[in-house]
Amino acid sequence: MARWTAAFPPRGRFIEVQGQRLHVVQDGPEDGPDVVLLHGASINLRDLEISLVPGLVRAGFRVTLFDRPGLGHSLPCDLHISLRRQAELLDEAAGKLGLERFILTGQSFGGAVATSWAVHRPERVAGLVSISAPVLPWPPEIPRHFRLLARPLAGPLLARLIAAWLPLARLERELAEQFHPAPLPADYLARSGALLAQRPETLHNDACQRLRLRQDQRAMVAALPRLRLPVELVHGTQDTKVRPDRHAEPLREEIPGARLKRLAGLGHMPHHAEPEACVEAIRRAARRGGLLPAVQAPPRAQLLEAHP
C-alpha cells in the first residue's frame, strides 16, 4: 500500500529495459571489481544491502543491487515473467550501467535467477555465487495462500485483503521461520523494507513467480553442465526452506568445478548470520574469475619456518 512505499522509498535510480522499470542501487569504489546482488522472494534489494554491502565495500568491491522485476520498486511487471526473462532484462540493464565483467550473486529465489542468467547470458558473468538457492527442480510445498494469490481473478482480491488485514505479528513469525535456527534480527523490519512485499501488487507478483518456479528450473537444468565459469555455493546445513541435500549438494556435482561452503547450524538466511562467509565466497569467485589477484602460496622457506 502507499504507506509502505512512503516509509521505504526508492534509494537509487531507475533504468527502463524493454518496458520494464528496474530500481538499482550502487555502492562502493568506482574502480573496484564489480559484484551484482539479486535478492530472494517476498523481499527487496535492502535485504542484501544491509547484510552484504558493508563487507563488500570494505573489501573494495563496487556493488550493484537490483530490485527484481515485480518486487521492491521494480514495478509494474509481467505476471508470467520467467527466470530467463528476468535474467535477460537484468543483463541488459547491467549493460546500460556499463558493467562489463562481474561476480553475479543471488540469494534464494535470486540465486535461481542468477543461475539462469549465468546459463543463458554468460558473457558478462565472471563468476557465480549462489546462496541458499533453489536451482534444481523438486516437488515444492507451495503454501495454499500462494496458490490462491497467483490466480488471475481471485488473486488480486485476496492480495488486497491480506495487505489490509495481515497482523504485523504474523509477518514477523513468517520471517522468523526464514531465519531459524538463527534469531530474527530485532531491527530487520525497520531496515529491510520487508513491508513493501505486503502491497497487493507485490503479493500477486511474488505468488505468480513462485508458482512457475519449477517449470523454469526444468528449462534451465539441462544447460547446467555447460557452465564454464567459477561457481561458489553457500548453504546453511539447517536450511529447511531450501534443503542443501536437494539443491546445493547435487548442484555441486552437476556443475564442473563448483565448490560448496556448508555453514553449520544455519538456516535459510546465512547472509545475515554469517555475512563474512558470503563475502569470502564472492572473493573466491572473483579470484577464480580473474577480477582479483590469485592468492599466492607462501615460499617454501616460510612454510618450513612455520612447520619445522
N, C-alpha and C positions, 0 to 999 in steps of 0.2 A: 504494500500500500504506500501511498505518498509519504506518510510519516517516516517510513523506514528509509526511503530514498533520501529524504531530507536529513535524516540522522546520520546516514553513511553515504555522503555524496561521492561522485567520481573524484579520484585522486590524481588522475593522469590526463591523457589526451585520447582523442577518438580517431580511428582510421576506418574508412569505408572501403570494403572489398566486395566487389560483385553484389552490391546492395545490402551487405551485412555490416552493421556498425559494430566495431570492436573497440573495447576500452583497454588501454595499455598503459602500464606504469613502468618507468625505467629508473634505475638507481645504480650508483657505483661509478668508478672512473671511466671516462670515455675511451681510454686506451687499454682498458683491461680486457682479458679474454671474455667472450660472451657466453652467458647461460640464459636459456629461456625456461620459464617455470609455468606449468599448467596445473591448475587446481582440480580437486575432485568434484563429485556430485554434491548437490544441495549446499553449495558454498560459493565463494568468490575468491579473487586473487589475494585478498587481505589475509586469508589463512596461511598462505606461503610467505607473504610479505612479513608477517610478524614472527614467523618461525625460522625461515631460512635466510632471508635477505641480510640481516645484520652480520651473520657469519660469513656469507659470501662476499659482502662488500669489504669486510676486514681482510679476507683472503685475496682481494684485488680484482674480483670479477665485476664486470658490468652485467647487471641483471635486468631482464625484460620479463614482465609478468602480463599475461593476458587474462581478462575475463573471458571464459569460453563462450561461444555462441549460445544465447538463451539464458545465461546466468550473469550474476553481478549487474554490470551496466552495459553488457553487450546485448542490447535488446533493440527491436524485436528479433525474432529468429524463426526460421522454418521449423515447424513442429516435427518434421520427419527427417531432420538432419542426421546423417550418419557419421560414424567415426572418421571415415575417409574424407567426407565433405568438410568436417571441422578442420581436419589436418590441412586440406588444400587451402582453405580460407586463411588459416593461421600462417601457413608457409608464404602465401602471397603478401600478407601483412608484414611478415618478417623482412621480406624483400623490400617493401616500401620504407621500412625503418633503416635500411642499409645494413642489415645483419648478413654477413657473408658466410661465416662458419661459427657454429655454437654448439654447446652441450645442451641437449634437449632433456628436460627433467619433468616428469609428471607423477603426481600422487593419486592413487586410487583410480577413479574414472579418468582423470587427467593422464595417468600412465597408459591407459588403453589408447587414448587419443594420440599421445606421444609415440607409442609403438606403431600405430597406423601411419603417422607422419614419417617415421624413420623407414617404414616399409615402402610407402608409396611416393614420398618426396624426399629422398635421402641426400640430395645434392648439397644442402646447406648444413646437414647434421654431421658434426664431427664425433659425436658420441651420444649414447642414450643412457639415462639413469631412470629407473623405474622403481617407485616407492609404493609398496602395498598395492600393486596394480592388478586388476582382473584382466589378464590378457588372453588366457586360454579359455575357450568356451566350456561351460559346465552348467548343470541344471541349477539356475539361480533361484533362491527363495524370494521371489518378489512379493513384498507385503501387499495385502489386498488393497490398501488405500492407494498405493501407487498404480495398481492396475485400473482402479476406478478413475484416478486423476488423469490417466492417459486417454480416456475415452473422449471422442470428439465433441459430444454434446454434454454429457454429464460431468466430464472432467472440469471444464471452466466453472461450472456452478459449484461443484464441490470445492474447488480451489478458493473461491470467494468465501465460502462458509468457513473453511479452515483458517484463512487469513484473518477473518473477523473474530473467530472464537477459540482458536488454539491457545490454551493456557501456556504462559511462559515456562511454568514448571515442567510441562510435558516436553517442550523443546529441549530444556536442559537435560532431562532424563535421556532423550534420544541421543543428544550429543555425548553424554557420559558413556553411553554404550559404545560409541566410536572410539573413545579414549581408553576404555577399560583394557587391562587392569591398571593403567596409569590414571590418576585423577584428572577430572576436567579442570583446567586452569580457572581460577576464580574470576579472572578478568576476560575470559575468552569471548563471551557475548559482546562485551563492550568494545573489544579490539578487533574482532574478526568480521563484524558486519554480517554475522550468520542470519540475522533477522531479515536481510534482503531476500533470502530464499523463501520467506513466508509471504511474499507478494503473489497474488493469484497467477499472473503470467509466468512467473518463475516456477511456481509449483507445477503448473501444467507442462512447461518445457522440460523440467527435470524428470518428471514421470515418463514422458514420451521417450526421452533419451535412454532412461533405464530399461524401458520395456523392449527396445530394439537392440540392446547391447549384445545379446548372444548371437543374433544373426550377423551383426557386424564383426564380431570376433571370428566367426566361421569364415567370413570373407577374406580376412587378412592372415589367418593362421597358417595357411599353406605357403605363404611367402616368407615366414619367419626364418627358415634355414638359409635363405638367400641374403640375410643381413650380413654385411661385411664391415661393421663398424664396432667400436668398443661399446659393450653393454655392461652396465653395473646394476645389479638387482639388490634392493634393500627391503627387508621384510621382517616384521616382528614375529617371533615364534608363537605368540599367543593371540595372533590375529584370527578372530572368529568370523569377521565380516568377509575377508578375502583370505582364505586359508593358504598358508605357504605350500602345503603339500599338494594343493590342487593348482597352484599358479607358479610361484617363483621357482620351486624346486624342479618341476618338469620343464619349465621355460628355460632354465639353465641348460638343460640337455638339448632343447630344440635349437637354440641359437649358438652357433660356433663361437667359442671364446668368451661366452657370457660368464660373469662372476657374480656370486651371491654372497651378500653380507647378511647373516642372521643376527637379529638383535634380541637377545634372550629376555624373556619376560615382558615384552612389549606387545601391544595390540595394533590397531589399525592406523594410529596416528604417531608413528615414531619420529616424524619430523618435529614434533613438539617435545616429546620426551627426551630424545637424543639428537638434537639438530646437528651437532658437530659430526656425528656419524654419517649423516646425509651429506653434509658439506664435504666431508672427506671422500665420499663416493663420487661426488662431482669433480673433486680434484683428481681422483684416479682416472676418471673418464677423460678429463682434459689433458692429462699427461699422455694417456694412451692414444688420444686423438690428435696429438701434436699442438695443442693450444697452450700447454705449459711444458717447460723443460722436463725431461725424464729424470727421475731420481737416480743419482749416481751412486753406485756401490762404493763403500769406503775402500781405500787402498788396502792391500793385503797386510802391510805393516801395521796399520791401525787395528785390523781385525786380530792380529796376533797379540798386540798390546792389550786389547780388551779381553781376550780369552787366552791367557798364557798357558 
